[in-house]
Amino acid sequence: MAEQVECRSDWRYAQRPLAFTWQGTHYQVKEIVAEQRTPNGIDFLVRTNQAELFQLGYYKNSNQWNIQLHTCKEST
């Protein structure tokens, strides 16, 4: 099953992730910590309202998202 990400898309798709569902739990994005364009799409490091960090990767060729829990917590 493809990962589900809700995002804001003004002039291009996947400009800003707003929320996502991961392992059956819905998360709201509180902050985008980092954003990086790659040859395949775009990666976001986001902080949720629960202060967890996730890596959200959008791959434009397959039109799919990949979500991973970021194992290294940043200092706040």
N, CA, C and O atoms as a CHARMM CRD file, in Angstrom:
* protein
*
  304
    1    1 MET  N      0.83800  -1.19300   0.00000 PROA 1      0.00000
    2    1 MET  CA     0.00000   0.00000   0.00000 PROA 1      0.00000
    3    1 MET  C      0.87700   1.25000   0.00000 PROA 1      0.00000
    4    1 MET  O      1.84500   1.33100   0.75700 PROA 1      0.00000
    5    2 ALA  N      0.55100   2.19200  -0.82100 PROA 2      0.00000
    6    2 ALA  CA     1.31900   3.43000  -0.90300 PROA 2      0.00000
    7    2 ALA  C      1.08200   4.27300   0.34100 PROA 2      0.00000
    8    2 ALA  O     -0.01100   4.27600   0.90600 PROA 2      0.00000
    9    3 GLU  N      2.11300   4.98200   0.75600 PROA 3      0.00000
   10    3 GLU  CA     2.00900   5.87300   1.90700 PROA 3      0.00000
   11    3 GLU  C      1.10700   7.04300   1.54900 PROA 3      0.00000
   12    3 GLU  O      1.05400   7.46600   0.39400 PROA 3      0.00000
   13    4 GLN  N      0.40100   7.56300   2.54000 PROA 4      0.00000
   14    4 GLN  CA    -0.51500   8.66900   2.30300 PROA 4      0.00000
   15    4 GLN  C      0.01100   9.93600   2.95300 PROA 4      0.00000
   16    4 GLN  O      0.27200   9.97500   4.15500 PROA 4      0.00000
   17    5 VAL  N      0.16300  10.97300   2.13400 PROA 5      0.00000
   18    5 VAL  CA     0.63000  12.27400   2.60900 PROA 5      0.00000
   19    5 VAL  C     -0.31100  13.33700   2.07400 PROA 5      0.00000
   20    5 VAL  O     -0.61100  13.36900   0.88100 PROA 5      0.00000
   21    6 GLU  N     -0.77700  14.20900   2.96200 PROA 6      0.00000
   22    6 GLU  CA    -1.56000  15.37600   2.55800 PROA 6      0.00000
   23    6 GLU  C     -0.57900  16.52500   2.43000 PROA 6      0.00000
   24    6 GLU  O      0.21800  16.77600   3.33400 PROA 6      0.00000
   25    7 CYS  N     -0.63900  17.22100   1.30400 PROA 7      0.00000
   26    7 CYS  CA     0.32700  18.29400   1.11800 PROA 7      0.00000
   27    7 CYS  C     -0.31100  19.49300   0.44200 PROA 7      0.00000
   28    7 CYS  O     -1.34200  19.38800  -0.22200 PROA 7      0.00000
   29    8 ARG  N      0.32700  20.62100   0.62900 PROA 8      0.00000
   30    8 ARG  CA    -0.07800  21.84200  -0.06200 PROA 8      0.00000
   31    8 ARG  C      0.64300  21.86800  -1.39700 PROA 8      0.00000
   32    8 ARG  O      1.84800  21.63300  -1.47700 PROA 8      0.00000
   33    9 SER  N     -0.10800  22.15300  -2.42600 PROA 9      0.00000
   34    9 SER  CA     0.45200  22.18300  -3.77700 PROA 9      0.00000
   35    9 SER  C     -0.10400  23.39800  -4.50100 PROA 9      0.00000
   36    9 SER  O     -1.23400  23.36700  -4.99000 PROA 9      0.00000
   37   10 ASP  N      0.67500  24.46100  -4.57300 PROA 10     0.00000
   38   10 ASP  CA     0.24000  25.66600  -5.27200 PROA 10     0.00000
   39   10 ASP  C      0.64400  25.59900  -6.73900 PROA 10     0.00000
   40   10 ASP  O     -0.19600  25.32300  -7.59600 PROA 10     0.00000
   41   11 TRP  N      1.89400  25.84200  -7.03600 PROA 11     0.00000
   42   11 TRP  CA     2.34900  25.85900  -8.42400 PROA 11     0.00000
   43   11 TRP  C      3.03300  24.57000  -8.83500 PROA 11     0.00000
   44   11 TRP  O      3.33700  24.38800 -10.01400 PROA 11     0.00000
   45   12 ARG  N      3.28900  23.64900  -7.87300 PROA 12     0.00000
   46   12 ARG  CA     3.80200  22.31700  -8.19100 PROA 12     0.00000
   47   12 ARG  C      3.32000  21.36700  -7.10500 PROA 12     0.00000
   48   12 ARG  O      2.97700  21.80200  -6.00600 PROA 12     0.00000
   49   13 TYR  N      3.29200  20.07500  -7.40400 PROA 13     0.00000
   50   13 TYR  CA     2.84500  19.09300  -6.42800 PROA 13     0.00000
   51   13 TYR  C      3.89900  18.90300  -5.34400 PROA 13     0.00000
   52   13 TYR  O      5.10000  18.99300  -5.59700 PROA 13     0.00000
   53   14 ALA  N      3.42900  18.64400  -4.15400 PROA 14     0.00000
   54   14 ALA  CA     4.27800  18.32000  -3.00100 PROA 14     0.00000
   55   14 ALA  C      5.15000  19.48900  -2.56400 PROA 14     0.00000
   56   14 ALA  O      6.34000  19.31400  -2.29900 PROA 14     0.00000
   57   15 GLN  N      4.56600  20.67300  -2.49000 PROA 15     0.00000
   58   15 GLN  CA     5.33200  21.82300  -2.02600 PROA 15     0.00000
   59   15 GLN  C      5.55000  21.80700  -0.52600 PROA 15     0.00000
   60   15 GLN  O      6.62000  22.17700  -0.04400 PROA 15     0.00000
   61   16 ARG  N      4.52400  21.37400   0.22300 PROA 16     0.00000
   62   16 ARG  CA     4.61900  21.42800   1.67100 PROA 16     0.00000
   63   16 ARG  C      3.72200  20.34600   2.28800 PROA 16     0.00000
   64   16 ARG  O      2.49800  20.43200   2.18900 PROA 16     0.00000
   65   17 PRO  N      4.32800  19.32000   2.93000 PROA 17     0.00000
   66   17 PRO  CA     3.50600  18.31600   3.58100 PROA 17     0.00000
   67   17 PRO  C      2.79400  18.90200   4.80300 PROA 17     0.00000
   68   17 PRO  O      3.39100  19.63500   5.59000 PROA 17     0.00000
   69   18 LEU  N      1.51200  18.56700   4.94700 PROA 18     0.00000
   70   18 LEU  CA     0.70400  19.07600   6.05800 PROA 18     0.00000
   71   18 LEU  C      0.37400  17.99100   7.08100 PROA 18     0.00000
   72   18 LEU  O      0.30700  18.26000   8.28000 PROA 18     0.00000
   73   19 ALA  N      0.17000  16.77200   6.60100 PROA 19     0.00000
   74   19 ALA  CA    -0.18300  15.64500   7.46600 PROA 19     0.00000
   75   19 ALA  C      0.10700  14.36000   6.70400 PROA 19     0.00000
   76   19 ALA  O      0.26100  14.36900   5.48300 PROA 19     0.00000
   77   20 PHE  N      0.18000  13.24400   7.44600 PROA 20     0.00000
   78   20 PHE  CA     0.41300  11.95200   6.80800 PROA 20     0.00000
   79   20 PHE  C     -0.07600  10.83900   7.71900 PROA 20     0.00000
   80   20 PHE  O     -0.25100  11.02700   8.92300 PROA 20     0.00000
   81   21 THR  N     -0.29400   9.67300   7.11700 PROA 21     0.00000
   82   21 THR  CA    -0.67700   8.48300   7.86000 PROA 21     0.00000
   83   21 THR  C      0.45300   7.48100   7.74500 PROA 21     0.00000
   84   21 THR  O      0.89200   7.15300   6.64300 PROA 21     0.00000
   85   22 TRP  N      0.92200   6.99400   8.88200 PROA 22     0.00000
   86   22 TRP  CA     2.02500   6.03800   8.94100 PROA 22     0.00000
   87   22 TRP  C      1.67100   4.94600   9.93500 PROA 22     0.00000
   88   22 TRP  O      1.36400   5.23500  11.09200 PROA 22     0.00000
   89   23 GLN  N      1.71000   3.72000   9.50400 PROA 23     0.00000
   90   23 GLN  CA     1.38800   2.55500  10.32500 PROA 23     0.00000
   91   23 GLN  C      0.05500   2.72500  11.05000 PROA 23     0.00000
   92   23 GLN  O     -0.07200   2.39300  12.22900 PROA 23     0.00000
   93   24 GLY  N     -0.93000   3.24400  10.32900 PROA 24     0.00000
   94   24 GLY  CA    -2.27700   3.37200  10.86000 PROA 24     0.00000
   95   24 GLY  C     -2.52700   4.57500  11.75300 PROA 24     0.00000
   96   24 GLY  O     -3.64300   4.75500  12.24100 PROA 24     0.00000
   97   25 THR  N     -1.51300   5.40400  11.97900 PROA 25     0.00000
   98   25 THR  CA    -1.66000   6.59900  12.81700 PROA 25     0.00000
   99   25 THR  C     -1.54900   7.84300  11.95500 PROA 25     0.00000
  100   25 THR  O     -0.66900   7.94000  11.09900 PROA 25     0.00000
  101   26 HSD  N     -2.44700   8.79500  12.18500 PROA 26     0.00000
  102   26 HSD  CA    -2.45600  10.05100  11.44200 PROA 26     0.00000
  103   26 HSD  C     -1.63900  11.09000  12.21600 PROA 26     0.00000
  104   26 HSD  O     -1.85800  11.28800  13.41100 PROA 26     0.00000
  105   27 TYR  N     -0.71000  11.74200  11.54600 PROA 27     0.00000
  106   27 TYR  CA     0.16300  12.75500  12.15000 PROA 27     0.00000
  107   27 TYR  C     -0.03600  14.10000  11.46300 PROA 27     0.00000
  108   27 TYR  O     -0.20900  14.15600  10.24500 PROA 27     0.00000
  109   28 GLN  N     -0.01200  15.16600  12.22400 PROA 28     0.00000
  110   28 GLN  CA     0.00300  16.52100  11.69700 PROA 28     0.00000
  111   28 GLN  C      1.45500  17.00300  11.66900 PROA 28     0.00000
  112   28 GLN  O      2.20600  16.76800  12.61600 PROA 28     0.00000
  113   29 VAL  N      1.84400  17.66900  10.59900 PROA 29     0.00000
  114   29 VAL  CA     3.19000  18.22900  10.49700 PROA 29     0.00000
  115   29 VAL  C      3.20100  19.57300  11.20700 PROA 29     0.00000
  116   29 VAL  O      2.47100  20.49200  10.83500 PROA 29     0.00000
  117   30 LYS  N      4.03100  19.67500  12.22200 PROA 30     0.00000
  118   30 LYS  CA     4.17100  20.93200  12.95800 PROA 30     0.00000
  119   30 LYS  C      5.20200  21.83900  12.29400 PROA 30     0.00000
  120   30 LYS  O      5.03500  23.05800  12.25200 PROA 30     0.00000
  121   31 GLU  N      6.27800  21.22500  11.77100 PROA 31     0.00000
  122   31 GLU  CA     7.38800  22.01900  11.23400 PROA 31     0.00000
  123   31 GLU  C      8.14500  21.21800  10.18300 PROA 31     0.00000
  124   31 GLU  O      8.34600  20.01300  10.33600 PROA 31     0.00000
  125   32 ILE  N      8.55500  21.88200   9.13400 PROA 32     0.00000
  126   32 ILE  CA     9.48600  21.29100   8.17700 PROA 32     0.00000
  127   32 ILE  C     10.88300  21.69500   8.63100 PROA 32     0.00000
  128   32 ILE  O     11.24100  22.87200   8.60100 PROA 32     0.00000
  129   33 VAL  N     11.65800  20.71900   9.04600 PROA 33     0.00000
  130   33 VAL  CA    12.99400  20.97000   9.58000 PROA 33     0.00000
  131   33 VAL  C     13.99400  21.15500   8.44900 PROA 33     0.00000
  132   33 VAL  O     14.87200  22.01600   8.51900 PROA 33     0.00000
  133   34 ALA  N     13.85600  20.33700   7.40100 PROA 34     0.00000
  134   34 ALA  CA    14.76900  20.42000   6.25400 PROA 34     0.00000
  135   34 ALA  C     14.04600  19.94300   5.00100 PROA 34     0.00000
  136   34 ALA  O     13.10300  19.15500   5.06500 PROA 34     0.00000
  137   35 GLU  N     14.50800  20.43500   3.87800 PROA 35     0.00000
  138   35 GLU  CA    13.95200  20.08200   2.57500 PROA 35     0.00000
  139   35 GLU  C     15.10700  19.94000   1.60400 PROA 35     0.00000
  140   35 GLU  O     15.99800  20.78800   1.56300 PROA 35     0.00000
  141   36 GLN  N     15.09400  18.86000   0.81600 PROA 36     0.00000
  142   36 GLN  CA    16.18000  18.63500  -0.13500 PROA 36     0.00000
  143   36 GLN  C     15.62800  18.07200  -1.42400 PROA 36     0.00000
  144   36 GLN  O     14.91100  17.07200  -1.42200 PROA 36     0.00000
  145   37 ARG  N     15.96600  18.72000  -2.52700 PROA 37     0.00000
  146   37 ARG  CA    15.59100  18.20900  -3.84900 PROA 37     0.00000
  147   37 ARG  C     16.61000  17.14800  -4.25000 PROA 37     0.00000
  148   37 ARG  O     17.81100  17.27900  -4.01400 PROA 37     0.00000
  149   38 THR  N     16.08800  16.10300  -4.85800 PROA 38     0.00000
  150   38 THR  CA    16.93800  15.01900  -5.34500 PROA 38     0.00000
  151   38 THR  C     16.61700  14.80100  -6.82900 PROA 38     0.00000
  152   38 THR  O     15.62400  15.33400  -7.32300 PROA 38     0.00000
  153   39 PRO  N     17.42400  14.04300  -7.53200 PROA 39     0.00000
  154   39 PRO  CA    17.09500  13.75900  -8.93400 PROA 39     0.00000
  155   39 PRO  C     15.75400  13.03000  -9.08300 PROA 39     0.00000
  156   39 PRO  O     15.10900  13.13300 -10.12600 PROA 39     0.00000
  157   40 ASN  N     15.33300  12.29900  -8.05200 PROA 40     0.00000
  158   40 ASN  CA    14.08600  11.52600  -8.11300 PROA 40     0.00000
  159   40 ASN  C     12.86900  12.26700  -7.58900 PROA 40     0.00000
  160   40 ASN  O     11.74000  11.84400  -7.83800 PROA 40     0.00000
  161   41 GLY  N     13.07300  13.35900  -6.87200 PROA 41     0.00000
  162   41 GLY  CA    11.93900  14.07600  -6.28300 PROA 41     0.00000
  163   41 GLY  C     12.36800  15.04200  -5.20400 PROA 41     0.00000
  164   41 GLY  O     13.22100  15.90300  -5.42200 PROA 41     0.00000
  165   42 ILE  N     11.75800  14.88700  -4.02000 PROA 42     0.00000
  166   42 ILE  CA    12.03900  15.80200  -2.93300 PROA 42     0.00000
  167   42 ILE  C     11.91300  15.06000  -1.60100 PROA 42     0.00000
  168   42 ILE  O     11.03200  14.21900  -1.42300 PROA 42     0.00000
  169   43 ASP  N     12.80500  15.38600  -0.67800 PROA 43     0.00000
  170   43 ASP  CA    12.78500  14.81000   0.66300 PROA 43     0.00000
  171   43 ASP  C     12.52800  15.90700   1.68000 PROA 43     0.00000
  172   43 ASP  O     13.07300  17.00700   1.58400 PROA 43     0.00000
  173   44 PHE  N     11.69000  15.59000   2.65300 PROA 44     0.00000
  174   44 PHE  CA    11.40400  16.50200   3.75600 PROA 44     0.00000
  175   44 PHE  C     11.73400  15.81700   5.07000 PROA 44     0.00000
  176   44 PHE  O     11.40700  14.64500   5.25900 PROA 44     0.00000
  177   45 LEU  N     12.37200  16.53000   5.97000 PROA 45     0.00000
  178   45 LEU  CA    12.50200  16.10400   7.35700 PROA 45     0.00000
  179   45 LEU  C     11.49500  16.94300   8.12300 PROA 45     0.00000
  180   45 LEU  O     11.60200  18.16800   8.15600 PROA 45     0.00000
  181   46 VAL  N     10.50700  16.28400   8.74600 PROA 46     0.00000
  182   46 VAL  CA     9.42900  17.01400   9.39900 PROA 46     0.00000
  183   46 VAL  C      9.32200  16.62700  10.87200 PROA 46     0.00000
  184   46 VAL  O      9.67600  15.51800  11.26900 PROA 46     0.00000
  185   47 ARG  N      8.83100  17.56000  11.65900 PROA 47     0.00000
  186   47 ARG  CA     8.53400  17.32100  13.07200 PROA 47     0.00000
  187   47 ARG  C      7.01600  17.32500  13.22100 PROA 47     0.00000
  188   47 ARG  O      6.33300  18.20600  12.69900 PROA 47     0.00000
  189   48 THR  N      6.50000  16.34000  13.93200 PROA 48     0.00000
  190   48 THR  CA     5.06200  16.23500  14.14700 PROA 48     0.00000
  191   48 THR  C      4.65900  16.96500  15.42300 PROA 48     0.00000
  192   48 THR  O      5.51100  17.42600  16.18300 PROA 48     0.00000
  193   49 ASN  N      3.35500  17.06500  15.64800 PROA 49     0.00000
  194   49 ASN  CA     2.85500  17.65600  16.89000 PROA 49     0.00000
  195   49 ASN  C      3.26400  16.84800  18.11100 PROA 49     0.00000
  196   49 ASN  O      3.25500  17.36700  19.22800 PROA 49     0.00000
  197   50 GLN  N      3.62700  15.56700  17.91100 PROA 50     0.00000
  198   50 GLN  CA     4.09700  14.72000  19.00800 PROA 50     0.00000
  199   50 GLN  C      5.61300  14.81100  19.17200 PROA 50     0.00000
  200   50 GLN  O      6.19600  14.03300  19.92700 PROA 50     0.00000
  201   51 ALA  N      6.25400  15.73800  18.48600 PROA 51     0.00000
  202   51 ALA  CA     7.70200  16.00600  18.54400 PROA 51     0.00000
  203   51 ALA  C      8.53900  14.87400  17.95600 PROA 51     0.00000
  204   51 ALA  O      9.73200  14.78400  18.24700 PROA 51     0.00000
  205   52 GLU  N      7.94200  14.00500  17.13600 PROA 52     0.00000
  206   52 GLU  CA     8.69800  12.96700  16.45800 PROA 52     0.00000
  207   52 GLU  C      9.17700  13.49300  15.11200 PROA 52     0.00000
  208   52 GLU  O      8.51900  14.32700  14.48900 PROA 52     0.00000
  209   53 LEU  N     10.32700  12.99800  14.67000 PROA 53     0.00000
  210   53 LEU  CA    10.87200  13.37700  13.37200 PROA 53     0.00000
  211   53 LEU  C     10.64300  12.25900  12.36800 PROA 53     0.00000
  212   53 LEU  O     10.86600  11.08500  12.66200 PROA 53     0.00000
  213   54 PHE  N     10.19100  12.64600  11.16900 PROA 54     0.00000
  214   54 PHE  CA     9.96500  11.69700  10.09000 PROA 54     0.00000
  215   54 PHE  C     10.62200  12.21100   8.82500 PROA 54     0.00000
  216   54 PHE  O     10.71400  13.41700   8.59800 PROA 54     0.00000
  217   55 GLN  N     11.07900  11.27200   8.00200 PROA 55     0.00000
  218   55 GLN  CA    11.59500  11.57400   6.66600 PROA 55     0.00000
  219   55 GLN  C     10.48000  11.24400   5.68300 PROA 55     0.00000
  220   55 GLN  O     10.03500  10.09900   5.61300 PROA 55     0.00000
  221   56 LEU  N     10.02600  12.23300   4.92900 PROA 56     0.00000
  222   56 LEU  CA     9.00300  12.03900   3.90200 PROA 56     0.00000
  223   56 LEU  C      9.66000  12.24300   2.54500 PROA 56     0.00000
  224   56 LEU  O     10.19000  13.31700   2.26200 PROA 56     0.00000
  225   57 GLY  N      9.62500  11.22400   1.71400 PROA 57     0.00000
  226   57 GLY  CA    10.23100  11.32100   0.39300 PROA 57     0.00000
  227   57 GLY  C      9.18500  11.16300  -0.68500 PROA 57     0.00000
  228   57 GLY  O      8.44900  10.17700  -0.69700 PROA 57     0.00000
  229   58 TYR  N      9.11000  12.12300  -1.59500 PROA 58     0.00000
  230   58 TYR  CA     8.19400  12.03400  -2.72900 PROA 58     0.00000
  231   58 TYR  C      9.00200  11.74300  -3.98300 PROA 58     0.00000
  232   58 TYR  O      9.94400  12.46600  -4.30700 PROA 58     0.00000
  233   59 TYR  N      8.62700  10.67200  -4.69000 PROA 59     0.00000
  234   59 TYR  CA     9.31900  10.25100  -5.90200 PROA 59     0.00000
  235   59 TYR  C      8.42300  10.51800  -7.09900 PROA 59     0.00000
  236   59 TYR  O      7.43500   9.81800  -7.32000 PROA 59     0.00000
  237   60 LYS  N      8.77800  11.53800  -7.87000 PROA 60     0.00000
  238   60 LYS  CA     7.89600  12.02400  -8.92900 PROA 60     0.00000
  239   60 LYS  C      7.69400  11.01300 -10.05400 PROA 60     0.00000
  240   60 LYS  O      6.60800  10.96400 -10.63100 PROA 60     0.00000
  241   61 ASN  N      8.69900  10.20600 -10.38500 PROA 61     0.00000
  242   61 ASN  CA     8.54500   9.24800 -11.48300 PROA 61     0.00000
  243   61 ASN  C      7.50000   8.18100 -11.18600 PROA 61     0.00000
  244   61 ASN  O      6.77400   7.75700 -12.08600 PROA 61     0.00000
  245   62 SER  N      7.41600   7.74400  -9.93800 PROA 62     0.00000
  246   62 SER  CA     6.43400   6.73000  -9.55800 PROA 62     0.00000
  247   62 SER  C      5.21300   7.35000  -8.88300 PROA 62     0.00000
  248   62 SER  O      4.24500   6.64900  -8.58900 PROA 62     0.00000
  249   63 ASN  N      5.25300   8.66500  -8.63500 PROA 63     0.00000
  250   63 ASN  CA     4.16000   9.38600  -7.98200 PROA 63     0.00000
  251   63 ASN  C      3.79300   8.74200  -6.64000 PROA 63     0.00000
  252   63 ASN  O      2.61900   8.55800  -6.32100 PROA 63     0.00000
  253   64 GLN  N      4.84200   8.40200  -5.85500 PROA 64     0.00000
  254   64 GLN  CA     4.63000   7.76200  -4.56000 PROA 64     0.00000
  255   64 GLN  C      5.45700   8.42800  -3.48300 PROA 64     0.00000
  256   64 GLN  O      6.49400   9.03900  -3.74100 PROA 64     0.00000
  257   65 TRP  N      4.95500   8.28600  -2.25400 PROA 65     0.00000
  258   65 TRP  CA     5.63300   8.78600  -1.06500 PROA 65     0.00000
  259   65 TRP  C      6.26500   7.62300  -0.31500 PROA 65     0.00000
  260   65 TRP  O      5.76900   6.49700  -0.36000 PROA 65     0.00000
  261   66 ASN  N      7.36000   7.90500   0.37200 PROA 66     0.00000
  262   66 ASN  CA     7.98500   6.96800   1.29700 PROA 66     0.00000
  263   66 ASN  C      8.08700   7.68600   2.64700 PROA 66     0.00000
  264   66 ASN  O      8.54300   8.82800   2.71100 PROA 66     0.00000
  265   67 ILE  N      7.66700   7.02500   3.71100 PROA 67     0.00000
  266   67 ILE  CA     7.69500   7.61700   5.05000 PROA 67     0.00000
  267   67 ILE  C      8.54900   6.74500   5.94500 PROA 67     0.00000
  268   67 ILE  O      8.36100   5.53000   6.00600 PROA 67     0.00000
  269   68 GLN  N      9.49800   7.37400   6.64600 PROA 68     0.00000
  270   68 GLN  CA    10.34300   6.65600   7.60200 PROA 68     0.00000
  271   68 GLN  C     10.46400   7.47700   8.87400 PROA 68     0.00000
  272   68 GLN  O     10.60800   8.69900   8.83200 PROA 68     0.00000
  273   69 LEU  N     10.40400   6.78900  10.00500 PROA 69     0.00000
  274   69 LEU  CA    10.67400   7.43300  11.28400 PROA 69     0.00000
  275   69 LEU  C     12.14300   7.78100  11.32100 PROA 69     0.00000
  276   69 LEU  O     12.99000   6.92500  11.06400 PROA 69     0.00000
  277   70 HSD  N     12.45800   9.02200  11.63700 PROA 70     0.00000
  278   70 HSD  CA    13.85400   9.47400  11.70900 PROA 70     0.00000
  279   70 HSD  C     14.37600   9.07500  13.09000 PROA 70     0.00000
  280   70 HSD  O     13.81000   9.47600  14.10800 PROA 70     0.00000
  281   71 THR  N     15.44100   8.29600  13.12600 PROA 71     0.00000
  282   71 THR  CA    15.90500   7.70600  14.37200 PROA 71     0.00000
  283   71 THR  C     16.74200   8.64300  15.23000 PROA 71     0.00000
  284   71 THR  O     16.88400   8.40100  16.42900 PROA 71     0.00000
  285   72 CYS  N     17.28900   9.68200  14.66900 PROA 72     0.00000
  286   72 CYS  CA    18.10500  10.62900  15.41500 PROA 72     0.00000
  287   72 CYS  C     17.26300  11.85300  15.75900 PROA 72     0.00000
  288   72 CYS  O     16.89700  12.60700  14.85700 PROA 72     0.00000
  289   73 LYS  N     16.94700  12.07200  17.01700 PROA 73     0.00000
  290   73 LYS  CA    16.15700  13.24500  17.40900 PROA 73     0.00000
  291   73 LYS  C     17.05700  14.45800  17.44900 PROA 73     0.00000
  292   73 LYS  O     18.18600  14.39700  17.93600 PROA 73     0.00000
  293   74 GLU  N     16.54700  15.56400  16.93000 PROA 74     0.00000
  294   74 GLU  CA    17.26700  16.83700  16.97500 PROA 74     0.00000
  295   74 GLU  C     16.96900  17.52400  18.28600 PROA 74     0.00000
  296   74 GLU  O     15.92000  17.30000  18.88900 PROA 74     0.00000
  297   75 SER  N     17.87600  18.34700  18.72200 PROA 75     0.00000
  298   75 SER  CA    17.61200  19.14000  19.92300 PROA 75     0.00000
  299   75 SER  C     16.63900  20.25500  19.57600 PROA 75     0.00000
  300   75 SER  O     16.67700  20.80000  18.47300 PROA 75     0.00000
  301   76 THR  N     15.78100  20.58900  20.50700 PROA 76     0.00000
  302   76 THR  CA    14.77800  21.63500  20.25600 PROA 76     0.00000
  303   76 THR  C     15.22800  22.96700  20.78000 PROA 76     0.00000
  304   76 THR  O     14.50500  23.95600  20.65300 PROA 76     0.00000
